[in-house]
Amino acid sequence: MNRRDKLLQEMGISQWQLRQPNIFKGLVNVPVAQNIRLIVIAEQALSKEQPFLQDVFRGLEFSTEDCLCIDFDFLPYLQVEHEVIYWLLTEDQQKIDRTLVDKQGSHCWKTCELEKLTQSPHAKRQFWQQIQGI
């Protein structure tokens, strides 16, 4: 505990820490454009220029403008007014459960992280089978 914290505590002043400081940066209820058809959610936001993502876009007949790549922290702030496909790139079941709570009725693909996915023929095959299911 530093000197300032001790002085505040001695004066009986409570200190608070914001749980969601991004709210003050204007990141609440960010509308998703109508042209977005695929939202890719990963541990860290991905570049749409990655070769595997480009293959997926071509296979779906989507352009890069039809896709939004974000990380899990940004997802709660999105305001989606139309039907989209969510692609979750994680094996963390807690994140998947938290993400899918309010996404009922939407198409959702689940895979391992992109690096593992691109290295595993079995994982790629399972992913393409999920895509064919829509």
PyMOL commands that set and color helices and strands:
alter all, ss='L'
color gray80, all
select helices_A, chain A and resi 3-10+21-25+51-60+64-66+75-77+93-100+114-119+121-132
alter helices_A, ss='H'
color red, helices_A
select strands_A, chain A and resi 30-31+38-42+67-71+78-79+85-89+107-111
alter strands_A, ss='S'
color yellow, strands_A
deselect
rebuild
show_as cartoon
